């Protein structure tokens, strides 16, 4: 996979961020501090919805 670091990476080695890799139908996410550990994988539309949700500054979980 071709992993890409966030443009919002921290200073220093730039390892205080997440990395993403796109496949044909899914987006994979991993912790740049532990690249050999587990990754998360989402269908591309679900990942796009997550990014839109985060950009909107909405709470992570609905109240309740």
N, C-alpha and C positions, 0 to 999 in steps of 0.2 A: 504494500500500500504506500501511497505517496502522502505522508503526514505533513500537515502545515500547522505552524504555531499561530496563535492569535496575534493580531497586530497590537493588542493590549498587554502583551507579555511584560512581566516585571523587568527591572533592571538587572545588572549583573549578567549571568549566563542566560537569562531569558527563560529559565525553567520553572517559573511560577505561573504556569498557565495550563490551559488544555490545548490539545491538538486535535484536528479533525482530518479525516480522510474520506473521500467520496468514492463510492463504487457505483455500479450501474443503477442500482435501485435503493441503496442504503447509505447512510452517513454514520461513520464510526467516530467515537470520541474516546480519548485516553488522557490520562494525567501525564504531563511532560516530565514530572519528577520521578515517575515510575513507569516508563514506557513498555516494559516487559510484562507488566501486570495486566489484569483484565481490562477489556474495553467495553463500552456500551455501543449498541448499534440500533439505529432507528430507521424506519422507512423515510425517504426523503421528504414527503409531505408533512410527516409528524415533526421532523427536525425543523422544518421551516416554520411550523406553527409555534414550536418552542421558542425559537429565536424571536419571532414577532411578539410573543408573550413577554419575554424578557425585555425587549426594547421598549415596550409600552409601560414598563415599570409596575406591572400588575403583581399582586402577591403570588407567592408560589402555590399556595393552596387556597381554595375558596373558604370563606369563613364558615364555621359550623361546627 
